[in-house]
Amino acid sequence: MSETLIRKIRQHERWPRRPARRRNEVPRLPVVAMLVLSGVRISELCLLDGRHIDFVGRMIDVPRIKTDAGERSIPMVPLLYELLVEHRAEFDYGSADPVFATRNGTRNRPDNVRARIVAPLQDRAT
């Protein structure tokens, strides 16, 4: 990711504070911030459950996907921590529930995140 995009995310320039969420709106800012500021892969993001986010220790425990090397803990930068706290307050998920669920409450798929969140953002950026 470019340093300009990271700076804009940190300064909330790209996404100003938005009004109340509509029922069918998928939260894009926390997803993009998680990808950019933590470096997790989209497939790892889709597997994150509530138990993987440690707000007290400010750590993200990335679950194992293919190998043991994929399992790791990532510290949250302050902006990511703030956005995840807001996301947690808005979407009350349990420890076994997906952190970034679809509007129906099911687990997101990597192809869905790429098509509905990352691709439109990439189009707007170009």
C-alpha positions as CSV (number, residue, x, y, z in Angstrom):
1,M,0.0,0.0,0.0
2,S,1.1,3.5,-0.6
3,E,2.3,5.8,2.2
4,T,-0.2,8.4,1.0
5,L,-3.2,6.0,1.5
6,I,-1.9,5.0,4.9
7,R,-1.5,8.6,5.9
8,K,-5.0,9.4,4.7
9,I,-6.5,6.5,6.6
10,R,-4.7,7.7,9.8
11,Q,-5.9,11.2,9.4
12,H,-9.5,10.1,8.4
13,E,-9.1,12.1,5.1
14,R,-10.2,9.2,2.9
15,W,-13.3,8.4,4.9
16,P,-14.8,11.2,6.9
17,R,-16.9,10.3,9.9
18,R,-20.1,8.9,8.5
19,P,-23.7,9.2,9.6
20,A,-25.6,6.3,11.2
21,R,-25.2,3.1,9.4
22,R,-27.9,1.9,7.1
23,R,-29.2,-1.7,7.6
24,N,-27.6,-3.1,4.5
25,E,-24.3,-1.2,4.7
26,V,-21.3,-3.4,5.0
27,P,-18.5,-1.8,7.1
28,R,-15.7,-1.1,4.7
29,L,-13.4,1.2,6.7
30,P,-12.6,-1.4,9.5
31,V,-11.9,-4.0,6.8
32,V,-9.6,-1.8,4.7
33,A,-7.9,-0.5,7.8
34,M,-7.3,-4.0,9.1
35,L,-5.8,-5.0,5.7
36,V,-3.6,-1.9,5.4
37,L,-2.5,-1.3,9.0
38,S,-2.0,-4.8,10.2
39,G,-0.9,-6.5,7.0
40,V,-3.2,-9.6,7.3
41,R,-4.1,-11.4,4.1
42,I,-7.7,-11.2,3.0
43,S,-8.1,-15.0,3.6
44,E,-6.8,-14.4,7.2
45,L,-9.2,-11.5,7.7
46,C,-12.1,-13.7,6.8
47,L,-11.1,-16.3,9.4
48,L,-10.8,-13.8,12.3
49,D,-13.3,-14.5,15.2
50,G,-13.9,-12.4,18.2
51,R,-11.4,-14.5,20.2
52,H,-8.6,-13.5,17.9
53,I,-8.9,-9.8,18.8
54,D,-7.3,-9.0,22.2
55,F,-8.4,-5.4,23.0
56,V,-6.7,-5.4,26.4
57,G,-3.3,-6.5,25.0
58,R,-4.0,-4.6,21.7
59,M,-3.0,-7.7,19.7
60,I,-4.5,-9.6,16.8
61,D,-3.9,-13.3,16.9
62,V,-3.9,-14.5,13.3
63,P,-5.1,-18.1,13.0
64,R,-3.2,-20.7,11.2
65,I,-4.3,-21.2,7.6
66,K,-1.8,-23.5,5.8
67,T,1.4,-23.7,7.9
68,D,2.4,-23.0,11.5
69,A,4.4,-20.0,10.2
70,G,1.0,-18.4,9.3
71,E,0.0,-18.3,13.0
72,R,1.2,-15.1,14.6
73,S,0.3,-12.2,16.8
74,I,0.3,-8.6,15.4
75,P,0.2,-5.5,17.6
76,M,-2.5,-3.0,16.8
77,V,-1.4,0.5,15.9
78,P,-3.5,3.2,17.8
79,L,-5.7,4.1,14.8
80,L,-6.5,0.4,14.1
81,Y,-7.3,-0.1,17.8
82,E,-9.8,2.8,17.7
83,L,-11.5,1.6,14.6
84,L,-11.8,-1.9,15.9
85,V,-13.3,-0.7,19.2
86,E,-15.9,1.3,17.2
87,H,-16.6,-1.7,15.0
88,R,-17.0,-3.9,18.1
89,A,-19.4,-1.5,19.7
90,E,-21.5,-1.3,16.5
91,F,-21.5,-5.0,15.7
92,D,-21.8,-7.1,18.9
93,Y,-20.1,-10.3,18.0
94,G,-19.2,-13.2,20.3
95,S,-15.9,-15.0,20.7
96,A,-16.8,-17.6,18.1
97,D,-18.5,-15.2,15.7
98,P,-16.7,-13.7,12.7
99,V,-15.3,-10.2,13.3
100,F,-16.1,-9.0,9.8
101,A,-19.4,-10.8,9.0
102,T,-21.6,-10.2,6.0
103,R,-24.8,-8.2,6.5
104,N,-26.5,-11.6,7.2
105,G,-24.1,-12.4,9.9
106,T,-22.2,-15.1,8.1
107,R,-18.5,-15.4,7.5
108,N,-17.1,-13.4,4.6
109,R,-15.3,-15.2,1.8
110,P,-12.0,-13.8,0.3
111,D,-13.6,-13.5,-3.2
112,N,-16.5,-11.5,-1.7
113,V,-14.1,-9.1,0.1
114,R,-12.0,-8.6,-3.0
115,A,-15.1,-8.0,-5.2
116,R,-17.2,-5.8,-2.9
117,I,-14.6,-3.9,-0.9
118,V,-11.1,-3.9,-2.3
119,A,-11.9,-3.7,-6.1
120,P,-14.2,-0.6,-5.8
121,L,-11.6,1.1,-3.6
122,Q,-8.9,0.3,-6.1
123,D,-11.1,1.6,-9.0
124,R,-11.6,4.9,-7.1
125,A,-7.9,5.2,-6.4
126,T,-7.0,4.8,-10.0
